[in-house]
Amino acid sequence: MVVTSQYREADLWPVWAAIAFGLTGEAGIVFTLGAQQWRALPDAERPSRREAVVIVGAVALGAALYGAVAASVNDRPGAWRGPLLVGTALVGATPIVCVAYAIWKTAHTDQSDVAAGELTEWLLDRRRTMRTLVANLGAMVALSTLALGAVVRMETELVKGHALGSAEATPFEYVLVFGGVGTLLVAIAYVPAAIGLRRQAHRLAERLFTLEGVDDSAALLERVEQRARFEQLLGADAGPFADLQAGIVVLTPLLASAVAVWLPR
């Protein structure tokens, strides 16, 4: 796919080739990581077969829709390489999406009968899982966006040099739209599960450090501080720094698309 590319004469081709190899490698790593996390889930947390089929079908539909849009925008020979790279990324992300859905579903169930220690361990483990998965997913979408940006740059270069046999190149705004869609998909996979984990952490903190029946001001202050520290350990505090960290991860693909658009042409 890389060696037979029609853009080999472009100066940016080695960069695109490196990004394409990195993207396929990252897709394999993310797929393996997601599969490991899926196997580590207890049977009670795993989605049903019907739900898993729906998720896989949604991913396949997304790949088909992107292929159709890409074909309508670029009908040149060899234009199938872009949709193939995106399809590879989507396949790599499928286990991660299934794990995120499983965490979201479990986090929105009643856990009041679960022992506090067991629930605390579960919350900490699932939070680590979400951080790892969303970081890898964001990196993969960012690589996809950068690869598309490199392709658009190469098209522009070859069209100007009359080496592509076409009068127009793909608009750079297409890269920004692609990055925005990628950002939205990362947010959809991350935010619902993260909100569910935060709610469970708040409920557990309220259960362990209840303020009911505490009338003494010193004891009340101590209990509030204990609850705040516990929520912070679980990542449930809604501080601006925590939100900024999450925002940076989710916005990584969009930032990559902006860089791809505004680099010198």
N, C-alpha and C positions, 0 to 999 in steps of 0.2 A: 504493500500500500504506500509506504514512504518512498521506496526506491523508484517506483513507477509513477510518481507524482508528476503532473504536468507543470509544476512550479519549480522544477529543479534548476532552471536558469535564473531564478530570482536570487538576489543577494540574501534575502531573509530565509531561504529554504533550510539551511542547516539549523537555524533557530526553531523553525516549525517542526522539523524532524525530531529534534531533541525533546520538544514539548509533547509531540505525539507519542514518542517512546515513553516519556515520563507518565503521560496520561494512562496509557495501557497498563504500565506497571503499577501505577497507583490504583487503578480499577481492580487489578488482581489482588493487591494487598487489602483493599477495602472489602472486597468480596470475601476473602479468607477471614478477615477480622470479624465481619458481620456474621459469617457462618459459625465461627467459634462462639460468639456471643449468643447466637441462636441456640446452639447445642447446650450452652451453659444455663439456659432458662429452664426453670422447673416446668414440668408438664402442665401444671395448673395455670401458669402464666402464658403459655403459648397460645396464639390465636388458633381458631379452628381451621380445618382444611379449606372451608368455604371462604373464610376471611383471607387466608393466605392466597387463595386463587384470585380473589378480588384485587389484592395488592399487586400481584404479579401481572394481572390483566391491565391494571391501571398503568403500570410501568411500560408494558408493551404498547398500550394505546398512546402513551406520551411519546414513545420512540417513533411510532407510525405517524403521529401528527407532525412531529418535528421533521421527519423525512419528507412528508408532503409539502410542508412550508418551504423547506430547503430546496426541494425540486422546483417549486414555483418561482423561487427567487433566482436560482442558479441552475440553468439547464445545460451547462457546458459538459463535455465529456470528462469523466473522472470526478464529477461533483459528488459522487456517492461516498467519497472518503470522509467528508465531514459528518454526515448522518451516521456512518459506521462508527466513527470515534465516539460520537454522542451516545449511540446505542450501547457501545462497550461500557461507557461510564454508567449508563442507567442499569445495565445488568449488574455491574459491580456494586451499585448502591442498593439493589433489591433486598439483600439480607438485612442491611442496616435499617431500611424502612420498616421491615417486618419487626425487628427488635424494638424500634422506637414506638411502633403501634402497640406492641405487647406491653411496654412500660406504661404508655398512656392509658391503656385499658385497665391495667392492674391498679395504677395510681388513682383512678377514679372510682374504685370500689371501696366499700366500707372495711377499714382495717382496725376498727376499734377493739375487736376481740383478739388481735395479735399481741403477743407479749412485747413490752416496750423495747427490750434489748434486741429482740429479733427484728422488730420493725426498724429500729435505728440502723442495724447492720444492713438491712435491705435498702433503706434510703441512701446510705453512703455508697453502697455498691452500685446502685442504679444511677446515681449522680455521676460517679466515675465513668460508668459505661456511656452515658449520654455525652459527657464531655469528649471522650475519646472518639465516639462515632461521629459527632457533629464536626469535630475538627478535621477528621479525615474526609468527610463528605464535602465540607467547604473547600478543602484543598483540591479535591477532584473536580468540582465544578469550576473552581478558579482556573485550573489547568485547561479545562475545556474552553473556557472563555478566552484565555490567552491564545490557544491554538486557533480559534476562529479569528481572533484579531490579527494573528500572523498571516492567515490565509487572505484576509481582506487586504492587508498591506501588500502582499505579493501580487494579488490581482491588480491592484492599482499601479504597481510598478510595471508589470508586464503590459497592461493596457496602454500606459503612457509610451512604452517602447514599441508598441504594435507587435508584441510577440505572443499575444494570447488569441488573436483572431476574433476579438470582441471589442465593441465600441465602448462598453460600460463595465465598470467593476461593481461589486456588491457595495452598497452604501455602508459607511462606517457606523451609522446609527443602528444597523442591524446587530452589531456587536453589543452595543449598549442595551438593546432590548433583550438579547440573549442572556447577558449578565443579570439583568433585572429579573427575568424569569427564573434563572438559576438561584438567585437570592431568595425569591419567593418560595421555591421548592425546599431549600434548606430550612427556611423559617417554618414551613408547614411541618417538616419532619421533626424539628427541634422544640418549637415553642409549646405545643399542646402537652407533650410529655413533661417538659420542664415545669410548666404551670401545675400539672398534677402532682409532681414530686414536691413542689413547694407547699401546696395545700396540705398534703399528708404530713409534711414536717411541721407546719403550723398547728395542725390538730394534735400531733404527738406532743409538742411543746406545751400546749394548753392542758393536755391530760396529765403530764408529769409535773408541771409547775402551775397548777391552778391557783388563781387568786381568790377564789371563793373562801370565805371564812377567815381571811387574813385581815385583821383590823389594825395591828401594830404597824406604824409607819416604817420603822426600821426593817421589820420582817417583810413588809410589802415591797420595799425597795430592793431588798436582797433577792426576793423571789422574782421580781421583774428582771433584775440583772441576770439571774440564772437562766431564765427563759430566753433572754436576748442572746446570751452566749451559746446556749444550746441550738437555737435557730441559726446562729452564725456558723456553727460547726456543720450543720446539715445543709448549709447553703441556702437557707430560706429567707435570709434577710434581704430586703428589697433596696439595698443601698445603691447609690448611683454608680459606684465602682464595679459592683457585680453586674449591673445592667449594662455598663459600658463594655465589660469583657464579653458578655453574651452578644452584644450588638456588633462588636468587631468580628467575632466568629461568623455571625450570620451575614454580615455585609462584605465578607472577603470576596465572594464572586463579583459583586457589584463594583468593588474597588478595582479588581483586576480588569473588569471590562472598561472602566474609565481610563486606566493606564493604557490599555490596548488602543483605545480611541485617540488619546491625546499625545501618544508618542510621536516624535517628528516623522512626517511622512516623506 
